Amino acid sequence: MTSDKHTTHFGYQEVPVTEKASRVADVFDSVASRYDVMNDLMSFGIHRVWKRLTIERAAVRPGHSVLDIAGGTGDLTYKFARLVGPRGRVVLADINESMLRVGRDKLLDRGVGGNVEYVQANAETLPFPDNSFDCITIAFGLRNVTDQNAALRSMTRVLKPGGRLLVLEFSKPQSAALNRAYDEYSFRLLPRMGEFVAGDADSYRYLAESIRMHPDQQTLKGMMENAGLERVEYTNLTGGIVALHRGIKL
């Protein structure tokens, strides 16, 4: 969310709205080649469990059209491509060219073929017609969007009636003790890990800060409802470190 009409947050910094997208792009240009390795290290592999639950809650079936926004290196797209089958369609969309290229190469290497499309797109202004998709997912990407409310409205617009939006994102731990431990890990260990593995401590410091600036569970629920979604609910995962929100377009 923007703090006023001129500035927004980039981690803990206030920057001009017009600069955030390029700054986020620099972060992901830097980490794209080591993104999967760092995901496994940062989450101790638990991100795979979080994503598996997202796939289950998506309830995608053969023939469906699915949009995987901020799809990055394609973990969700790979699963969705198998579920929708040859009559279905999956679009892996990402604003960052480097991440999109890594995802495309990875999926092609895994034999994913003709039912997947790759689109470089801004979540705030999705380049698709109204009522295009049965399901939309955005995993660990919403907090990097400049105008999150605009992005949620854009996603709702391109959902078909009865379609589902699932937002998997870092959130607010539900216990004080867990929150303290999480802060210690995020601000002391994570940048060091980023420096050692990816050669980039600053990008992982930004990622930790961006998590803290992201709306809490209840606030994001309200934002999804304001965007036009119904029956919005969320599930806390790993004590609220991550939350999975789900809403339906009626």
HUJOPE-V671736 format. One record per residue. N is the residue number from 1. RES is the residue in one small letter. PSI is psi in whole degrees, -180 to 180 (* if undefined). Layout:
# HUJOPE-V671736
n = (N,N)
res = (RES,RES)
psi = (PSI,PSI)
This chain:
# HUJOPE-V671736
n = (1,2,3,4,5,6,7,8,9,10,11,12,13,14,15,16,17,18,19,20,21,22,23,24,25,26,27,28,29,30,31,32,33,34,35,36,37,38,39,40,41,42,43,44,45,46,47,48,49,50,51,52,53,54,55,56,57,58,59,60,61,62,63,64,65,66,67,68,69,70,71,72,73,74,75,76,77,78,79,80,81,82,83,84,85,86,87,88,89,90,91,92,93,94,95,96,97,98,99,100,101,102,103,104,105,106,107,108,109,110,111,112,113,114,115,116,117,118,119,120,121,122,123,124,125,126,127,128,129,130,131,132,133,134,135,136,137,138,139,140,141,142,143,144,145,146,147,148,149,150,151,152,153,154,155,156,157,158,159,160,161,162,163,164,165,166,167,168,169,170,171,172,173,174,175,176,177,178,179,180,181,182,183,184,185,186,187,188,189,190,191,192,193,194,195,196,197,198,199,200,201,202,203,204,205,206,207,208,209,210,211,212,213,214,215,216,217,218,219,220,221,222,223,224,225,226,227,228,229,230,231,232,233,234,235,236,237,238,239,240,241,242,243,244,245,246,247,248,249,250)
res = (m,t,s,d,k,h,t,t,h,f,g,y,q,e,v,p,v,t,e,k,a,s,r,v,a,d,v,f,d,s,v,a,s,r,y,d,v,m,n,d,l,m,s,f,g,i,h,r,v,w,k,r,l,t,i,e,r,a,a,v,r,p,g,h,s,v,l,d,i,a,g,g,t,g,d,l,t,y,k,f,a,r,l,v,g,p,r,g,r,v,v,l,a,d,i,n,e,s,m,l,r,v,g,r,d,k,l,l,d,r,g,v,g,g,n,v,e,y,v,q,a,n,a,e,t,l,p,f,p,d,n,s,f,d,c,i,t,i,a,f,g,l,r,n,v,t,d,q,n,a,a,l,r,s,m,t,r,v,l,k,p,g,g,r,l,l,v,l,e,f,s,k,p,q,s,a,a,l,n,r,a,y,d,e,y,s,f,r,l,l,p,r,m,g,e,f,v,a,g,d,a,d,s,y,r,y,l,a,e,s,i,r,m,h,p,d,q,q,t,l,k,g,m,m,e,n,a,g,l,e,r,v,e,y,t,n,l,t,g,g,i,v,a,l,h,r,g,i,k,l)
psi = (148,143,-31,-171,-8,-31,163,175,142,94,-128,-2,149,124,159,141,-38,-12,-18,-46,-41,-34,-42,-39,-41,-40,-50,-25,-38,-39,-4,-45,-22,14,-48,-42,-45,-37,-46,-43,-45,-39,3,32,-5,-20,-27,-35,-44,-43,-35,-41,-38,-44,-45,-44,-21,-28,44,140,166,136,-9,158,129,138,120,95,144,40,-13,-122,10,19,-49,-41,-41,-46,-43,-38,-37,-36,-40,-23,-175,-22,-8,-177,132,130,119,113,138,142,-19,120,-39,-46,-41,-39,-43,-44,-44,-46,-41,-44,-39,-40,-28,6,13,132,-121,-11,11,134,154,123,126,116,149,127,-24,-25,69,133,50,152,161,148,49,-27,142,-28,140,136,148,113,116,37,-25,-34,-17,-6,139,-53,94,-35,-42,-39,-43,-38,-40,-42,-44,-40,-42,-4,143,153,131,-6,163,137,129,126,112,119,151,145,-147,117,145,-4,147,-39,-43,-39,-42,-44,-39,-40,-44,-45,-48,-42,-15,-51,-41,-48,-36,-40,-42,-39,-43,-44,-44,-4,28,90,-37,-41,-38,-24,-42,-43,-40,-43,-39,-32,-42,-26,-8,145,148,177,-49,-37,-44,-37,-47,-37,-41,-39,-41,-26,-9,8,151,166,40,131,161,155,124,135,141,51,17,0,-36,147,143,112,144,131,158,141,115,*)
